[in-house]
Amino acid sequence: MARYTLTRTESAEVGDIADRFLAAHDDWNPLRDADEVPAWAEELPLGVRKFLAGARAAEEPITSVANLPLSEELVPTPPGWEMAAKEGAAVREEAVLLLLASLLGDPFGWANQQNGRLVHDVCPAKGKESSLTSASSKAQLALHTEDVFHACRGDYVALLCLRNPDRVGTTVAGLDVLTLPEPVRTVLGQNRFRFFPDDSHETAPQFADGRPVAREDREHETASVLFGPSESPYLRMDEDFTSPVPGDPEAEAAMRHCAALLAESAERVVLSPGEAVFLDNYQVVHGRDLFTPRYDGTDRWLKRTSMVRDLRRTYVHTRSRSRILG
């Protein structure tokens, strides 16, 4: 992990920039104001700007920035993203995250995730403990590429920790292709795998009782697990929402081999309050530990956004100048 820890002075400077940015706008609207963020980010301390520029150029798989400013009177952890959105919870922290994220890429969102919000709240929600979404707690979130199903998925996933008293871990794993037998690597590099939308994409077809339809019945892309540079390929994988093309046992075996290697290499990243981590969504997959929520306002709470290195990719896909994918 590439890591940068802000000094006390640098942390205060970041907080001041976020405060001035918010004060310059009548109300907080990340989607409306996102185009202005990069200019404000030029005022961030030189040390962190050089660090993140270097991480981007080197394609660091995991990049961390610690000692970011948090509000002294942080509100209790909301009982789900809907309440966080309604109350406008921790907007200063959202501004801090977007300022840093803009140094690596352009934040974007999804029309069918958290009502098209640019910055998401990740916190446990009652009734969703066993769901395959970030609102869960008692179900293991398997290692996955964020939004694995879509060609315009983010280059990075950014997580800013506001609260994590139980030290819940984010699991992260990469793949050393040299450990793959050549026949397996060849299969993984072929368009023999199907990638499905996960359950957080709320407009996936639903049964009458509200349950999402079976994975196999959802619209999907067919592509390869490994792609890009042959000597160091990128990775696209979600154990819960990736499957081989039907009737292809060779692809099924290759996928199992890949999943096993990822599980063996997985490491826990435990975020502390005021720490942001930027995961390269093309090089590592991530998941989350199990934990028992208390729903008393002290549970784990993160802010999350995804970024693309070139926002024009989304413009081309949506045929509009929108940061929100449908």
Phi and psi in degrees as a GROMACS rama.xvg file:
@    title "Ramachandran Plot"
@    xaxis  label "Phi"
@    yaxis  label "Psi"
@TYPE xy
-80.7727  128.038  ALA-2
-132.733  138.217  ARG-3
-133.143  129.191  TYR-4
-112.079  119.395  THR-5
-66.1015  141.977  LEU-6
-71.7158  168.551  THR-7
-59.4068  -40.5989  ARG-8
-65.215  -44.9296  THR-9
-62.1783  -41.2642  GLU-10
-61.5461  -42.5598  SER-11
-64.11  -36.9562  ALA-12
-63.8811  -42.3063  GLU-13
-62.091  -43.9647  VAL-14
-62.1865  -39.0911  GLY-15
-65.1802  -41.3286  ASP-16
-63.2526  -44.2571  ILE-17
-61.6972  -42.1408  ALA-18
-63.2763  -42.7827  ASP-19
-69.0144  -36.5841  ARG-20
-61.9444  -45.5757  PHE-21
-65.9815  -38.5108  LEU-22
-67.6308  -23.6315  ALA-23
-79.1919  -3.11026  ALA-24
-126.958  142.445  HIS-25
-64.4236  -38.1557  ASP-26
-145.652  162.953  ASP-27
-88.0438  115.98  TRP-28
-138.964  87.293  ASN-29
-54.5658  -39.5495  PRO-30
-65.8365  -42.3556  LEU-31
-67.1617  -38.2172  ARG-32
-98.289  2.33048  ASP-33
-60.2638  -34.5733  ALA-34
-65.2871  -22.564  ASP-35
-83.7072  -19.6136  GLU-36
-59.4827  -45.6468  VAL-37
-56.5578  -36.9398  PRO-38
-65.3048  -41.6596  ALA-39
-66.9565  -32.5306  TRP-40
-65.8472  -19.9576  ALA-41
-64.8646  -17.7251  GLU-42
-86.1498  -8.31976  GLU-43
-60.4449  154.881  LEU-44
-52.4219  139.798  PRO-45
-56.6728  -39.4353  LEU-46
-58.6973  -45.4459  GLY-47
-74.6758  -30.6905  VAL-48
-66.324  -44.1694  ARG-49
-66.0595  -38.5459  LYS-50
-61.8368  -48.1257  PHE-51
-71.2001  -32.4547  LEU-52
-63.7045  -40.163  ALA-53
-67.0124  -39.8465  GLY-54
-63.5833  -39.4156  ALA-55
-65.5735  -46.0593  ARG-56
-64.7064  -38.264  ALA-57
-81.74  -6.01849  ALA-58
52.9189  51.3856  GLU-59
-61.0221  131.018  GLU-60
-64.7936  -38.294  PRO-61
-134.896  126.264  ILE-62
-129.685  131.134  THR-63
-124.636  139.935  SER-64
-126.477  120.676  VAL-65
-111.617  165.157  ALA-66
67.3698  34.6901  ASN-67
-74.0249  152.308  LEU-68
-73.0854  136.692  PRO-69
-119.642  149.715  LEU-70
-61.5585  137.225  SER-71
-64.187  -31.0337  GLU-72
-112.119  61.3021  GLU-73
-64.9826  130.176  LEU-74
-67.5522  160.855  VAL-75
-59.1247  152.886  PRO-76
-57.749  124.76  THR-77
-66.5417  154.7  PRO-78
-84.6637  39.7243  PRO-79
135.46  158.517  GLY-80
-65.8355  -30.0385  TRP-81
-59.8006  -43.9548  GLU-82
-68.3836  -37.8885  MET-83
-60.9322  -42.4233  ALA-84
-66.4685  -41.9048  ALA-85
-63.3821  -40.2129  LYS-86
-88.6104  -8.41868  GLU-87
62.2697  46.6495  GLY-88
-74.64  132.464  ALA-89
58.2306  50.6696  ALA-90
-70.3144  -31.3618  VAL-91
-60.8884  -40.8713  ARG-92
-67.2471  -34.3746  GLU-93
-63.4859  -40.9491  GLU-94
-63.6902  -42.0404  ALA-95
-60.7747  -44.585  VAL-96
-62.6514  -44.2114  LEU-97
-66.6596  -36.296  LEU-98
-59.4606  -47.7055  LEU-99
-69.7033  -43.687  LEU-100
-59.3617  -33.8397  ALA-101
-65.9359  -16.5798  SER-102
-78.5609  -14.6875  LEU-103
-107.138  -30.3071  LEU-104
-174.321  -169.225  GLY-105
-105.81  117.9  ASP-106
-62.7188  145.78  PRO-107
-147.797  170.825  PHE-108
-140.411  -174.359  GLY-109
-124.657  135.819  TRP-110
-60.3012  -30.0743  ALA-111
-104.745  19.0232  ASN-112
-122.418  123.595  GLN-113
44.725  46.4445  GLN-114
57.2  34.0276  ASN-115
74.4594  22.621  GLY-116
-72.6772  146.281  ARG-117
-79.7258  -34.7495  LEU-118
-115.97  125.941  VAL-119
-98.4638  154.486  HIS-120
-100.878  129.655  ASP-121
-111.295  105.74  VAL-122
-154.944  153.249  CYS-123
-69.6454  147.078  PRO-124
-130.414  136.864  ALA-125
-62.2258  138.921  LYS-126
87.6599  -11.7396  GLY-127
-116.484  18.4664  LYS-128
-56.5453  -34.4938  GLU-129
-107.533  11.5165  SER-130
-75.3871  162.434  SER-131
-95.962  55.1005  LEU-132
-137.141  173.153  THR-133
-70.6911  -10.7573  SER-134
-81.8959  -4.32162  ALA-135
-80.2153  172.187  SER-136
-149.415  -38.9902  SER-137
-94.5613  -1.82281  LYS-138
-109.874  133.09  ALA-139
-68.6146  128.414  GLN-140
-84.2469  110.811  LEU-141
-65.0221  157.864  ALA-142
-59.3759  131.561  LEU-143
-154.671  151.034  HIS-144
-78.2916  131.959  THR-145
-63.6649  128.484  GLU-146
54.1605  50.4239  ASP-147
-58.0498  -23.8967  VAL-148
-77.142  -12.8652  PHE-149
-116.577  138.833  HIS-150
-64.7651  -25.5709  ALA-151
-100.363  25.3496  CYS-152
-60.6637  160.068  ARG-153
-67.9364  152.404  GLY-154
-77.4549  -27.9473  ASP-155
-135.809  150.81  TYR-156
-117.426  126.466  VAL-157
-110.621  132.241  ALA-158
-127.103  125.104  LEU-159
-112.977  123.232  LEU-160
-84.7889  124.166  CYS-161
-99.515  -34.1704  LEU-162
-156.382  134.883  ARG-163
-158.463  62.7783  ASN-164
-66.5468  -24.6317  PRO-165
-94.2573  6.46888  ASP-166
51.6457  49.6213  ARG-167
-67.8255  130.714  VAL-168
-92.0009  143.625  GLY-169
-94.3576  121.299  THR-170
-87.1804  137.254  THR-171
-135.781  138.165  VAL-172
-145.748  143.414  ALA-173
-121.165  173.33  GLY-174
-122.576  120.829  LEU-175
-87.4512  106.353  ASP-176
-64.4755  -19.5664  VAL-177
-67.477  -18.4673  LEU-178
-85.4748  -5.28672  THR-179
-90.2522  129.868  LEU-180
-57.6912  143.534  PRO-181
-55.4182  -41.6493  GLU-182
-61.8719  -37.5032  PRO-183
-67.4628  -43.1826  VAL-184
-62.1712  -39.195  ARG-185
-61.9427  -44.5869  THR-186
-64.6473  -43.4001  VAL-187
-64.2758  -21.3386  LEU-188
-89.9899  7.0277  GLY-189
-110.062  156.267  GLN-190
-79.018  72.8414  ASN-191
-127.342  21.8178  ARG-192
-135.289  146.341  PHE-193
-109.786  137.606  ARG-194
-121.34  121.714  PHE-195
-110.928  152.714  PHE-196
-64.203  140.082  PRO-197
-83.5182  174.026  ASP-198
-69.475  -13.0908  ASP-199
-74.5898  -16.3806  SER-200
-84.8314  97.0138  HIS-201
-71.3184  -12.2353  GLU-202
-93.336  7.91267  THR-203
-58.6858  143.859  ALA-204
-51.1462  141.701  PRO-205
-120.483  148.113  GLN-206
-72.2382  167.993  PHE-207
-60.2421  -29.2086  ALA-208
-87.3915  6.73244  ASP-209
94.3017  -10.2158  GLY-210
-72.5296  142.591  ARG-211
-67.6065  150.374  PRO-212
-68.2362  166.15  VAL-213
-58.4001  145.426  ALA-214
-51.5129  -44.8114  ARG-215
-64.2614  -17.7635  GLU-216
-96.3347  3.12199  ASP-217
-90.4735  153.695  ARG-218
-61.4093  146.489  GLU-219
-156.137  168.133  HIS-220
-105.345  149.46  GLU-221
-112.326  123.048  THR-222
-159.263  -165.912  ALA-223
-101.331  156.481  SER-224
-77.1588  -41.1004  VAL-225
-105.819  140.145  LEU-226
-156.884  165.752  PHE-227
91.9628  -147.449  GLY-228
-56.8306  128.932  PRO-229
-65.3022  -32.3622  SER-230
-79.698  -22.7989  GLU-231
-150.239  72.951  SER-232
-67.5828  156.905  PRO-233
-83.4577  167.83  TYR-234
-125.622  140.845  LEU-235
-139.526  109.842  ARG-236
-161.421  138.555  MET-237
-148.38  109.552  ASP-238
-57.0865  -32.2765  GLU-239
-83.3946  -24.0087  ASP-240
-129.775  25.8078  PHE-241
-126.853  139.084  THR-242
-148.086  153.562  SER-243
-68.9444  157.846  PRO-244
-58.5183  136.213  VAL-245
-53.6868  138.424  PRO-246
78.9841  20.0766  GLY-247
-121.549  81.4584  ASP-248
-63.8333  -29.2604  PRO-249
-66.1669  -42.0202  GLU-250
-67.0887  -38.0166  ALA-251
-62.2836  -43.0908  GLU-252
-65.9323  -39.9555  ALA-253
-64.4332  -40.0755  ALA-254
-65.5069  -42.2991  MET-255
-61.6872  -40.9196  ARG-256
-62.0421  -44.3934  HIS-257
-63.559  -45.7178  CYS-258
-61.9151  -38.3137  ALA-259
-65.58  -42.3024  ALA-260
-65.7044  -38.831  LEU-261
-64.3807  -42.6296  LEU-262
-62.3576  -38.6611  ALA-263
-66.7883  -31.6588  GLU-264
-93.2096  -2.26988  SER-265
-63.6632  139.468  ALA-266
-127.101  154.361  GLU-267
-94.6676  130.696  ARG-268
-111.885  111.665  VAL-269
-99.3503  109.818  VAL-270
-81.8817  139.424  LEU-271
-104.467  156.089  SER-272
-53.8056  132.986  PRO-273
87.0132  8.50621  GLY-274
-112.061  132.356  GLU-275
-113.533  141.113  ALA-276
-124.503  139.488  VAL-277
-117.456  113.535  PHE-278
-99.8126  127.308  LEU-279
-73.412  107.793  ASP-280
-72.0738  -5.40374  ASN-281
-99.2285  -13.569  TYR-282
-117.287  -25.7742  GLN-283
-130.91  153.876  VAL-284
-108.661  158.882  VAL-285
-142.538  162.073  HIS-286
-152.258  -157.705  GLY-287
-153.107  145.12  ARG-288
-64.7529  161.458  ASP-289
-74.1346  151  LEU-290
-158.315  164.681  PHE-291
-108.98  108.312  THR-292
-73.7368  153.136  PRO-293
-105.005  -21.8668  ARG-294
55.7337  38.9466  TYR-295
-117.853  14.1626  ASP-296
90.4022  0.980494  GLY-297
-113.377  4.56786  THR-298
-69.9536  165.545  ASP-299
-52.2982  136.411  ARG-300
-146.707  122.148  TRP-301
-123.079  155.019  LEU-302
-105.014  141.346  LYS-303
-137.532  142.046  ARG-304
-146.971  160.03  THR-305
-114.42  150.922  SER-306
-134.645  147.131  MET-307
-109.431  147.112  VAL-308
-72.6511  -20.651  ARG-309
-139.702  106.272  ASP-310
-63.8866  -19.3446  LEU-311
-63.8746  -23.1816  ARG-312
-58.5251  -42.7767  ARG-313
-72.2101  -36.4811  THR-314
-60.3739  -43.4958  TYR-315
-64.3913  -41.3444  VAL-316
-68.3665  -43.5695  HIS-317
-87.6814  -10.4488  THR-318
57.8205  35.6407  ARG-319
-156.394  164.156  SER-320
-91.0165  65.1149  ARG-321
-121.251  141.802  SER-322
-86.9974  0.0133472  ARG-323
-108.6  119.899  ILE-324
-87.1931  142.112  LEU-325
